[in-house]
Amino acid sequence: MPTFNVQAFLGSPGACRRVRDYRRGETVFQQGDACDDVHYIQRGGVQFSVRSKAGGVVLVGLWGPGDFFGEECLAGQSVRTVSATALTPCDIVHVDKRRMAHLLQAQRAMAERFIVHMLSRNERIEADLVEQMLARRRADVQRGSL
């Protein structure tokens, strides 16, 4: 991973960001909210969940210090598809999507760090999906469904 220090950069004067403290269980954003900023976890943990139309809730991820989230706004998504809730007390940096897009264009080291983060997250998500699929297949085999 590049040696760029995201936390120091986002904490520097002129970074155009807000830092907010969240208590355990406090909502960062809800599914359906406007998708207009990227978040960076300085301290704590955040859980992500999705509510189905039938009302069921599924946990879809846990992120911790050094992780970005909410980056789908950079791809043009206008509405949040998940809810984010502080799992522990958190300090979270909020960066407006326009400012984040500018930072990624103007700061090569920031862009490299962000890309590495996104690729690592994709790898984790794919591994989790494969494990879920294998577990489901094992359960089907045990029930004699296959």
C-alpha positions as CSV (number, residue, x, y, z in Angstrom):
1,M,0.0,0.0,0.0
2,P,1.3,3.5,-0.8
3,T,2.8,5.4,2.2
4,F,0.5,8.3,1.7
5,N,-1.1,9.2,5.1
6,V,-4.8,9.8,4.3
7,Q,-5.6,10.7,7.9
8,A,-2.9,13.4,8.0
9,F,-3.9,14.8,4.6
10,L,-7.6,14.9,5.5
11,G,-6.8,16.6,8.8
12,S,-4.7,19.3,7.1
13,P,-5.9,22.9,6.7
14,G,-7.8,23.4,3.5
15,A,-8.8,19.7,3.0
16,C,-12.5,20.9,3.0
17,R,-13.9,18.2,5.1
18,R,-16.0,17.8,8.3
19,V,-15.1,15.5,11.1
20,R,-18.0,14.2,13.2
21,D,-18.1,12.0,16.3
22,Y,-20.7,9.3,16.4
23,R,-21.9,7.4,19.5
24,R,-22.3,3.6,19.4
25,G,-25.5,2.8,17.5
26,E,-25.8,6.2,15.9
27,T,-26.8,6.4,12.3
28,V,-24.3,7.8,9.8
29,F,-26.8,7.5,7.0
30,Q,-29.8,5.4,6.1
31,Q,-30.7,3.5,3.0
32,G,-32.6,5.9,0.7
33,D,-30.7,9.0,1.9
34,A,-29.1,11.4,-0.6
35,C,-25.6,10.1,-1.6
36,D,-23.5,13.2,-1.6
37,D,-20.3,12.6,0.3
38,V,-17.5,10.1,0.9
39,H,-16.6,9.1,4.4
40,Y,-13.3,8.1,6.0
41,I,-13.2,6.3,9.4
42,Q,-10.5,7.8,11.6
43,R,-11.5,5.9,14.7
44,G,-14.1,3.2,15.5
45,G,-16.1,0.8,13.4
46,V,-19.2,1.1,11.2
47,Q,-21.6,-1.6,10.2
48,F,-23.6,-1.7,6.9
49,S,-27.0,-3.2,6.5
50,V,-29.8,-3.5,3.9
51,R,-33.5,-3.6,4.6
52,S,-35.6,-5.6,2.2
53,K,-39.0,-4.5,1.0
54,A,-40.4,-7.2,3.3
55,G,-38.7,-5.6,6.3
56,G,-35.9,-8.0,6.9
57,V,-32.4,-6.6,7.6
58,V,-29.2,-8.1,6.5
59,L,-25.7,-7.2,7.7
60,V,-23.6,-6.6,4.6
61,G,-20.3,-5.3,6.0
62,L,-18.1,-4.1,8.8
63,W,-15.5,-1.4,8.2
64,G,-12.9,0.1,10.6
65,P,-10.2,2.7,10.9
66,G,-8.6,3.7,7.6
67,D,-11.6,2.6,5.5
68,F,-13.5,4.8,3.1
69,F,-17.2,4.3,2.5
70,G,-20.0,6.1,0.6
71,E,-17.8,6.3,-2.5
72,E,-20.6,5.2,-4.8
73,C,-21.6,8.9,-5.0
74,L,-18.4,9.4,-7.1
75,A,-19.9,7.0,-9.7
76,G,-23.1,9.0,-10.0
77,Q,-25.3,7.1,-7.5
78,S,-27.7,9.6,-6.0
79,V,-29.3,7.5,-3.2
80,R,-27.7,5.3,-0.5
81,T,-28.4,1.6,-1.0
82,V,-27.3,0.6,2.5
83,S,-27.6,2.0,6.0
84,A,-24.4,2.8,8.0
85,T,-24.4,2.7,11.8
86,A,-21.6,3.3,14.3
87,L,-20.7,-0.1,15.8
88,T,-18.4,1.6,18.3
89,P,-17.8,5.3,19.1
90,C,-16.4,6.8,15.8
91,D,-14.7,9.8,14.4
92,I,-15.7,10.0,10.7
93,V,-14.4,12.4,8.1
94,H,-17.1,13.6,5.6
95,V,-15.8,14.9,2.3
96,D,-18.2,16.4,-0.3
97,K,-18.3,14.3,-3.5
98,R,-17.1,17.3,-5.6
99,R,-14.2,17.9,-3.3
100,M,-13.3,14.2,-3.2
101,A,-13.3,14.0,-7.0
102,H,-11.0,17.0,-7.1
103,L,-8.7,15.5,-4.5
104,L,-8.5,12.3,-6.4
105,Q,-7.6,14.2,-9.6
106,A,-5.2,16.7,-8.0
107,Q,-3.4,14.4,-5.4
108,R,-1.9,11.4,-7.1
109,A,-0.9,9.8,-3.8
110,M,-4.4,10.2,-2.5
111,A,-5.8,8.6,-5.6
112,E,-3.4,5.7,-5.4
113,R,-4.3,5.1,-1.7
114,F,-8.0,5.3,-2.6
115,I,-7.7,2.8,-5.5
116,V,-5.8,0.3,-3.4
117,H,-8.5,0.6,-0.7
118,M,-11.3,-0.1,-3.2
119,L,-9.4,-3.0,-4.8
120,S,-8.8,-4.5,-1.3
121,R,-12.5,-4.1,-0.4
122,N,-13.5,-5.8,-3.7
123,E,-11.2,-8.7,-2.8
124,R,-12.8,-9.1,0.6
125,I,-16.3,-8.9,-0.8
126,E,-15.6,-11.5,-3.4
127,A,-14.1,-13.8,-0.8
128,D,-17.1,-13.4,1.4
129,L,-19.5,-14.1,-1.5
130,V,-17.6,-17.3,-2.5
131,E,-17.6,-18.5,1.1
132,Q,-21.4,-17.9,1.4
133,M,-22.0,-19.7,-1.9
134,L,-19.9,-22.7,-0.8
135,A,-21.6,-22.8,2.6
136,R,-25.0,-22.8,0.9
137,R,-23.9,-25.6,-1.5
138,R,-22.6,-27.6,1.5
139,A,-26.0,-27.2,3.2
140,D,-27.9,-28.2,0.0
141,V,-25.7,-31.3,-0.3
142,Q,-26.3,-32.2,3.4
143,R,-30.1,-31.8,2.9
144,G,-29.9,-33.9,-0.3
145,S,-31.1,-31.1,-2.4
146,L,-28.4,-31.6,-5.0
